[in-house]
Amino acid sequence: FTLESVNFLDNPASSFLEQLVPDPGPEEGMEHPCMLQVTVFACGGFTLGAAMHHALCDGMGGTLFFNAVAELARGATRITLDPVWDRARLLGPRDPPLVDSPLIGEFLRLEKGVLPYQQSVGGVARECFHVKDECLDNFKRTLLDQSGLNFTVFEALGAYIWRAN
């Protein structure tokens, strides 16, 4: 293949893209948490595909890492952004926890439910809540009105729960 023959990777078939990145199984991914694959095209162009275990970094961390590597490959003697590894400060819960949003009472009426399974997890309390569809719709509509952005249910609830911690 040449890059031109695959339209310079503009809107490629997903089955073709899957061939450009490593696909480690669960065991191999734990043994090799960062795998790189270089695919060289007949025209001399190439792609660099990566598979990184989430314990190593998240998507943003991976992006920052590859941007730094690209800077060095272009001849920079110092990267623009210094690496940061301070998860407690960046992602830790508030201490003490603070829920200051009026949305919890107005839009997210939570009904305590029954756990679908029982599992001993030490001192961790597990709770299951049912959120009605109309509450989710109202919540997402409010977020759209306030931000101009349309979020998935997963994004909206995930961000809300994270912010409440």
C-alpha positions in Angstrom: 0.0 0.0 0.0 1.0 3.6 -0.5 -0.5 6.4 1.6 -2.1 7.8 -1.6 -3.8 4.4 -2.2 -5.5 4.7 1.2 -6.4 8.3 0.7 -3.7 9.5 3.1 -5.7 7.8 5.9 -8.6 10.2 5.5 -11.7 8.2 6.5 -10.1 4.8 6.4 -12.1 1.6 7.0 -11.9 0.6 10.7 -10.7 -2.8 9.8 -7.7 -1.2 8.0 -7.0 1.0 11.0 -6.9 -2.0 13.3 -4.0 -3.3 11.3 -2.0 -0.2 12.1 -2.0 -0.6 15.9 -0.8 -3.4 18.2 -3.6 -5.6 19.6 -2.2 -7.3 22.7 -4.3 -9.8 24.6 -4.9 -9.2 28.4 -1.8 -11.2 29.5 0.5 -9.6 26.9 -0.8 -6.2 27.8 0.2 -6.7 31.4 3.7 -8.0 30.4 4.3 -5.2 27.9 2.3 -2.1 29.1 3.5 0.0 26.1 3.7 -1.5 22.7 4.6 0.4 19.5 4.1 -0.7 15.9 5.6 1.1 12.9 3.9 0.4 9.6 6.0 1.5 6.6 4.2 2.2 3.4 5.6 1.5 -0.1 5.8 5.3 -0.7 8.1 5.7 2.3 5.5 7.1 4.6 4.8 5.5 7.9 2.4 5.3 10.8 3.2 4.8 14.5 0.5 2.8 16.3 0.5 2.4 20.1 -1.2 0.3 22.7 -0.7 1.5 26.3 -2.1 -0.1 29.4 -4.3 2.2 31.3 -2.3 1.7 34.4 0.6 3.5 32.6 -1.4 6.6 31.6 -4.8 7.8 30.4 -5.6 9.1 26.9 -4.4 12.6 27.7 -1.2 11.4 29.3 -0.5 9.2 26.2 -1.1 12.2 24.0 1.3 14.4 26.0 3.9 11.6 25.9 3.7 11.2 22.1 3.8 15.0 21.6 7.0 15.2 23.7 8.5 12.3 21.8 7.6 14.1 18.5 9.2 17.3 19.7 12.5 15.5 20.5 12.3 13.7 17.2 12.1 17.1 15.4 15.3 18.1 17.1 14.1 19.9 20.3 16.6 19.8 23.1 13.9 20.3 25.7 10.2 19.4 25.7 7.6 22.2 25.9 5.6 20.6 28.8 7.2 18.9 31.7 5.7 15.6 32.8 3.4 15.7 35.8 2.5 12.8 38.0 0.5 14.1 40.9 -2.7 12.1 40.7 -3.7 13.0 44.3 -3.6 16.7 43.5 -5.1 16.5 40.0 -7.7 13.7 40.5 -8.1 13.2 44.2 -11.4 13.7 45.9 -12.2 16.9 47.7 -11.4 16.8 51.4 -14.0 17.1 52.9 -16.3 16.0 50.1 -18.5 18.8 48.8 -21.7 18.6 46.8 -22.7 22.1 46.0 -24.8 21.6 42.9 -28.5 22.4 42.9 -28.9 19.7 40.2 -29.0 16.8 42.6 -32.4 17.7 44.0 -33.8 19.3 41.0 -32.8 16.9 38.2 -31.2 13.8 39.6 -33.8 12.1 41.8 -31.9 9.0 42.9 -33.8 6.0 44.1 -31.7 3.6 46.2 -31.8 0.2 44.7 -30.6 -3.3 45.5 -27.1 -4.5 44.5 -27.2 -6.9 41.5 -24.5 -8.9 43.2 -22.9 -9.2 46.6 -19.1 -9.0 47.0 -16.9 -8.4 50.0 -14.7 -5.4 49.3 -13.4 -4.6 52.8 -14.4 -1.2 54.2 -15.8 0.0 50.9 -19.6 0.6 50.8 -21.3 -0.1 47.6 -24.6 1.4 46.7 -26.8 1.1 43.6 -29.0 4.0 42.5 -31.6 4.1 39.8 -31.8 7.3 37.8 -35.0 7.8 35.8 -34.7 8.5 32.1 -36.6 11.8 32.4 -34.2 13.0 35.1 -31.2 12.2 32.8 -32.9 14.0 29.9 -33.5 17.1 32.1 -29.9 17.0 33.4 -28.4 16.7 29.9 -30.7 19.5 28.6 -29.5 21.8 31.5 -25.9 21.0 30.7 -26.5 21.8 27.0 -28.2 25.1 27.9 -25.4 26.1 30.3 -22.4 25.0 28.2 -23.6 24.7 24.6 -22.1 21.2 24.6 -24.0 17.9 24.1 -22.7 15.2 26.5 -23.4 11.5 26.6 -25.1 10.1 29.7 -21.8 8.5 30.7 -19.9 11.7 30.4 -22.5 13.8 32.2 -23.0 11.4 35.1 -19.3 10.6 35.3 -18.3 14.2 35.5 -21.1 14.9 38.0 -20.0 12.1 40.3 -16.3 13.0 40.0 -17.0 16.6 40.8 -19.1 15.6 43.8 -16.2 13.7 45.4 
